[in-house]
Amino acid sequence: MSVGVLAFAAPALAQDAPAGNAENGQRLFNQCRACHTINEGGRNGVGPNLYGVVGRPMASVQGYSYSPAFRAKAPEIGAWEDQHLRPYLDNPQGYVPGTKMVFQGFRGNQQQISDVIANLRNNGPQRN
């Protein structure tokens, strides 16, 4: 008896992802600036400030009103690391149904996702 295998496109895992280019990620982040700031101590806008987001617990920015969907997903996610940032940046509404984020995502462009993550890493406290 043969067993069929279904092939499907899944977001690249961190070890399979292309190396990120923070400079290109900074340019790509310009799409995010309408809703997010990224500077240390920056204000929250339509979205929370993203300074230090990599490694930070999900839904933890003081003074920001997260959607119920985001707050419900936070215990499952824990901290924002590659394995969560990648699918979220690929398709925010698919990863957190009910999120307030209106950005449609980078939809399979793993290089752009890696670049944005590299930029986010550069805009936070240096971690060992």
Backbone hydrogen bonds, N-H to C=O, Kabsch-Sander energy under -0.5 kcal/mol:
donor,donor_aa,acceptor,acceptor_aa,energy
4,G,2,S,-0.6
6,L,4,G,-0.5
7,A,5,V,-0.5
10,A,8,F,-0.6
16,D,13,L,-1.4
17,A,13,L,-1.0
17,A,14,A,-0.7
22,A,20,G,-0.6
25,G,21,N,-2.6
26,Q,22,A,-2.1
27,R,23,E,-1.5
28,L,24,N,-2.6
29,F,25,G,-2.2
30,N,26,Q,-0.6
30,N,27,R,-1.2
31,Q,28,L,-1.8
32,C,29,F,-1.9
33,R,29,F,-1.0
35,C,32,C,-1.9
36,H,32,C,-2.4
42,G,39,N,-2.6
45,G,47,G,-3.0
47,G,35,C,-2.6
50,L,37,T,-3.1
52,G,123,N,-2.9
53,V,50,L,-2.0
55,G,80,W,-3.3
56,R,53,V,-1.9
58,M,78,G,-3.2
60,S,57,P,-0.8
62,Q,60,S,-0.5
64,Y,61,V,-1.6
66,Y,64,Y,-1.1
71,R,67,S,-2.4
72,A,68,P,-2.3
73,K,69,A,-1.7
74,A,70,F,-1.6
76,E,73,K,-0.7
77,I,73,K,-1.9
78,G,74,A,-3.0
79,A,77,I,-0.7
80,W,56,R,-2.6
81,E,79,A,-1.1
84,H,81,E,-2.2
85,L,81,E,-3.0
86,R,82,D,-2.6
88,Y,84,H,-1.7
89,L,85,L,-3.3
90,D,86,R,-1.7
91,N,87,P,-2.1
95,Y,91,N,-2.1
96,V,92,P,-2.6
99,T,96,V,-2.2
106,F,89,L,-2.7
107,R,90,D,-1.8
109,N,106,F,-1.9
110,Q,108,G,-1.7
113,I,109,N,-2.1
114,S,110,Q,-2.5
115,D,111,Q,-2.4
116,V,112,Q,-2.5
117,I,113,I,-2.4
118,A,114,S,-2.3
119,N,115,D,-2.0
120,L,116,V,-2.7
121,R,117,I,-2.6
122,N,118,A,-1.7
123,N,119,N,-0.8
123,N,120,L,-0.8
124,G,122,N,-0.5
